[in-house]
Amino acid sequence: MNKKIKILLIEDDKIEVLKFNRAITPVLENHIITQANNGKEALSLLEKDLPNVILLDLNMPDTNGIEFLSILKNDEKLKHIPTIVLTTSDNDKDITECYRLGIAGYVLKPLKYQDYERKIGTIIEYWSLNEFKR
C-alpha cells in the first residue's frame, strides 16, 4: 500500500503556487499538498499536522524563509522535517546560512516552465522514494 507523502509548500507568490500545483498534477494522487503564505502561517499549520517534506521560499513577508528555518531547526518536534529551499535567490550568504541551519537542499527556481516542472518533478520523485514512518 502506498502511503501519501505530505508536502508543506511555503510560498507567498500566487503565480508560483499555481506553477507548483500545475507541475505536481501528474503525481498528485500520491501526495497531500498544504500551502502557507509565510513562515508564521506555516508554523501555525505545523502545530496541527507534520508534513514529510517542506518546500520553502526565502523571500516572504512577516516571517521570511531564514527566520522560519531558525525557528524550525531549533524546535525538537520539528527539526527532523527535511526542508528544501525553493527560491530565486542565488545569494551566497543565503545559501550558506540555509545549509548552516540544516536544510536538505537548495534549489533555484528556473525561469522556463519546462525546467521548473523538471526540477519539481525530480524533488518530488526523490522524496517519494523514501519510506516515511509517520
Buried (B, 14 or more C-beta within 10 A) or exposed (E): EEEEBBBBBBBBBEEBBEBBEEBBEEBEEEBEBBBBBBBBBBBEBBEEEBBBBBBBBBBBEEBBBBBBBBBBBEEEEBBEBBBBBBBBBEEEEBBEBBEEBBBBBBBBBBEEEEEBBEBBBEBBEBBBEEEBEE
